Amino acid sequence: MWYKTQFRQAIFWWLLLCSLDTFSNTPIVGSVAPEFQAKTLSGESVVLSQVLHQGPVLLVFWATWCPHCRSEVPALKALHAHFSPRLTVLGVNIAINDSIPAVRRYQQAHQLTYPLVFDQDRQLRKRYRVVGTPTQILINQQGRIHYRGSETPAIKTMEDWWTSLSVSTEMTKTPLN
């Protein structure tokens, strides 16, 4: 019987250590966003540092099977319509239990007009330490993370943040309202 207790304790400590590694290097608000290069479903190359020259970037990590991701679509579409082209919205499908054809069908069914990336090798998900969907990461023009959360920032909130997103190097840590 003692071996079951020891086994459970070993599993507990192993899981704890794994989670510490996952979260210890997680890019947080105020930190520099990890650079990346990816291809959209339409074949365009996206390099974070180049896109930031145009304005802030909102990374949206999602999956076709995620009900919370689906509920964020109307707010994301409204945000994209309101701020485009000043804000780049980039949908990043996490490629878990999904396929490129399924993502294309989802894109058409939901009339998504912002670019989508299929993170086949999961490098973006790993680089940004995404453990759940949806995860949204807003990066200011200086390449620093301004917001990280699971909800789409409201248009009014984004307007309030806009100066610090596009001009200031000073980071504000305004909570999402």
C-alpha positions as CSV (number, residue, x, y, z in Angstrom):
1,M,0.0,0.0,0.0
2,W,2.9,2.4,0.7
3,Y,4.0,2.2,-2.9
4,K,0.6,3.6,-4.1
5,T,1.2,6.6,-1.8
6,Q,4.7,7.1,-3.0
7,F,3.6,6.8,-6.6
8,R,0.9,9.4,-6.1
9,Q,3.4,11.8,-4.4
10,A,5.9,11.3,-7.3
11,I,3.2,12.1,-9.8
12,F,2.1,15.2,-7.8
13,W,5.7,16.5,-7.7
14,W,6.3,15.7,-11.3
15,L,3.2,17.6,-12.4
16,L,4.0,20.5,-10.1
17,L,7.5,20.7,-11.6
18,C,6.2,20.5,-15.2
19,S,3.7,23.3,-14.5
20,L,6.4,25.5,-12.9
21,D,8.5,25.2,-16.1
22,T,5.4,26.0,-18.2
23,F,4.5,29.1,-16.3
24,S,8.0,30.3,-15.3
25,N,8.9,31.6,-18.7
26,T,5.4,32.7,-19.7
27,P,5.4,36.1,-21.5
28,I,3.5,38.4,-19.2
29,V,2.1,41.9,-19.4
30,G,5.1,44.3,-19.7
31,S,7.5,41.7,-21.1
32,V,8.9,41.7,-24.6
33,A,6.8,39.6,-26.9
34,P,8.7,36.6,-28.5
35,E,9.5,37.2,-32.1
36,F,8.0,34.8,-34.6
37,Q,7.5,34.1,-38.3
38,A,4.5,32.2,-39.6
39,K,2.5,31.6,-42.7
40,T,-1.2,32.5,-42.9
41,L,-3.7,30.1,-44.5
42,S,-3.6,32.4,-47.6
43,G,0.2,31.8,-47.8
44,E,1.3,35.3,-46.6
45,S,4.4,35.4,-44.4
46,V,3.9,37.1,-41.1
47,V,6.9,38.4,-39.0
48,L,6.0,40.0,-35.8
49,S,8.7,42.7,-35.9
50,Q,7.6,43.7,-39.4
51,V,3.9,43.8,-38.6
52,L,4.5,45.9,-35.6
53,H,5.8,48.7,-37.9
54,Q,2.1,49.0,-39.0
55,G,0.7,49.1,-35.5
56,P,-0.2,47.0,-32.5
57,V,-0.9,43.2,-32.9
58,L,-3.6,41.1,-31.3
59,L,-2.8,37.4,-31.3
60,V,-5.9,35.2,-30.8
61,F,-5.1,31.6,-29.9
62,W,-8.1,29.5,-30.6
63,A,-9.6,26.2,-31.8
64,T,-12.6,25.3,-34.0
65,W,-14.0,23.0,-31.2
66,C,-13.7,25.6,-28.4
67,P,-17.1,27.0,-27.4
68,H,-15.5,30.1,-25.7
69,C,-13.5,30.8,-28.9
70,R,-16.8,30.8,-30.8
71,S,-18.5,33.2,-28.4
72,E,-15.6,35.6,-28.9
73,V,-15.9,35.8,-32.7
74,P,-18.5,38.7,-32.8
75,A,-16.4,40.9,-30.5
76,L,-13.2,40.0,-32.5
77,K,-14.9,40.8,-35.8
78,A,-16.2,44.2,-34.4
79,L,-12.7,45.0,-33.0
80,H,-11.1,44.1,-36.3
81,A,-13.6,46.2,-38.3
82,H,-13.2,49.2,-36.0
83,F,-9.4,49.3,-35.8
84,S,-8.2,47.8,-39.1
85,P,-5.7,48.6,-40.6
86,R,-4.2,50.3,-37.4
87,L,-4.4,47.1,-35.5
88,T,-3.4,43.7,-36.9
89,V,-5.6,40.8,-35.6
90,L,-4.0,37.5,-36.2
91,G,-5.9,34.3,-35.4
92,V,-3.6,31.4,-34.4
93,N,-5.3,28.0,-34.5
94,I,-3.5,25.8,-31.9
95,A,-3.6,22.7,-34.2
96,I,-4.9,20.4,-31.6
97,N,-7.7,18.1,-32.8
98,D,-8.0,20.5,-35.8
99,S,-7.0,20.4,-39.5
100,I,-6.4,23.1,-42.1
101,P,-9.7,22.1,-44.0
102,A,-11.6,22.4,-40.7
103,V,-10.1,25.8,-40.0
104,R,-10.9,27.0,-43.6
105,R,-14.5,25.8,-43.1
106,Y,-14.7,27.7,-39.8
107,Q,-13.3,30.8,-41.4
108,Q,-15.9,30.7,-44.1
109,A,-18.8,29.8,-41.8
110,H,-18.0,32.7,-39.4
111,Q,-16.9,35.1,-42.1
112,L,-13.5,35.8,-40.5
113,T,-11.7,38.6,-42.4
114,Y,-8.6,38.7,-40.3
115,P,-5.6,36.4,-41.2
116,L,-5.4,33.0,-39.7
117,V,-2.3,30.8,-39.0
118,F,-2.4,27.1,-38.4
119,D,0.2,26.4,-35.8
120,Q,1.0,22.9,-37.1
121,D,4.3,22.5,-35.2
122,R,2.9,24.4,-32.2
123,Q,5.8,26.7,-32.1
124,L,3.7,29.9,-31.5
125,R,1.7,28.1,-28.8
126,K,5.0,27.0,-27.1
127,R,6.7,30.3,-27.5
128,Y,3.8,32.2,-25.9
129,R,3.1,29.4,-23.4
130,V,-0.5,29.1,-24.3
131,V,-2.2,26.4,-22.2
132,G,-5.9,27.1,-23.0
133,T,-8.2,28.6,-25.5
134,P,-9.1,31.3,-26.1
135,T,-5.9,33.2,-25.2
136,Q,-5.5,36.7,-26.5
137,I,-2.2,38.6,-26.4
138,L,-2.2,42.3,-27.3
139,I,1.3,43.6,-28.3
140,N,2.1,47.3,-28.5
141,Q,4.1,48.8,-31.3
142,Q,7.2,48.7,-29.2
143,G,6.9,44.9,-29.0
144,R,5.8,44.6,-25.4
145,I,2.8,42.7,-24.2
146,H,0.0,45.0,-23.1
147,Y,-2.8,42.5,-22.4
148,R,-3.0,38.7,-21.9
149,G,-6.3,37.1,-21.2
150,S,-9.2,35.1,-22.5
151,E,-11.6,37.9,-23.4
152,T,-11.6,40.2,-26.3
153,P,-11.0,43.8,-25.1
154,A,-13.9,46.0,-25.7
155,I,-13.6,48.7,-28.4
156,K,-13.9,51.4,-25.7
157,T,-11.1,49.8,-23.7
158,M,-8.9,49.6,-26.8
159,E,-9.6,53.2,-27.5
160,D,-8.5,54.1,-24.0
161,W,-5.4,52.0,-24.4
162,W,-4.6,53.3,-27.9
163,T,-2.0,55.9,-27.0
164,S,0.1,53.4,-25.0
165,L,-0.3,50.8,-27.7
166,S,0.9,52.9,-30.6
167,V,3.1,55.7,-29.2
168,S,4.3,55.4,-25.6
169,T,7.1,53.1,-24.5
170,E,5.7,53.3,-21.0
171,M,3.5,50.2,-20.3
172,T,0.2,50.5,-18.6
173,K,-1.2,47.6,-16.7
174,T,-4.8,48.5,-17.0
175,P,-7.0,45.5,-16.1
176,L,-9.6,44.5,-18.6
177,N,-13.0,46.0,-17.9
